[in-house]
Amino acid sequence: MCPGVVATEFHERQGMDLSMMPRMSAADVVTASLRGLELGETVCAPGVENGGLLDAVFQADLAAFGAQSPELATRYR
């Protein structure tokens, strides 16, 4: 679940004012998480309209980290 900032009292209790930041309701986060389970999603990002963007992130992650070596990268030697 990657909901972004959720409209709860969590940040207020920390003394943070997020009134100018768009926040998703907790009810919408719950709705999205349950629907994401129904859809078989591994990652649920309820504020991301284009699911293809999440696929692009996963592909980039695989390209960057899928073939890691146990050896120290040359740039760090």
Phi, psi and omega in degrees: 000122178235076188278350188077209181274128183253141181283087175226180179278000184307307183287327178299320180294338176271001180080017181264136177258106179250024184298335180269355181264133176295133182227141178275146179287151178299324179298319178293324178297316178297314179302314180295319182295319179292320178292322177300320176298316178300323181280352181077022180288140175278322179237131178248120177235087190297341179267358181264109183291317184267101180299336177299332177295323177294319176300320179296321178296316180297318179295319178295321178298315178297319180296322183280321190242353184290335182241041180294147178257152174284355180270150177295131179300145183307320184294345180258002180272000000 
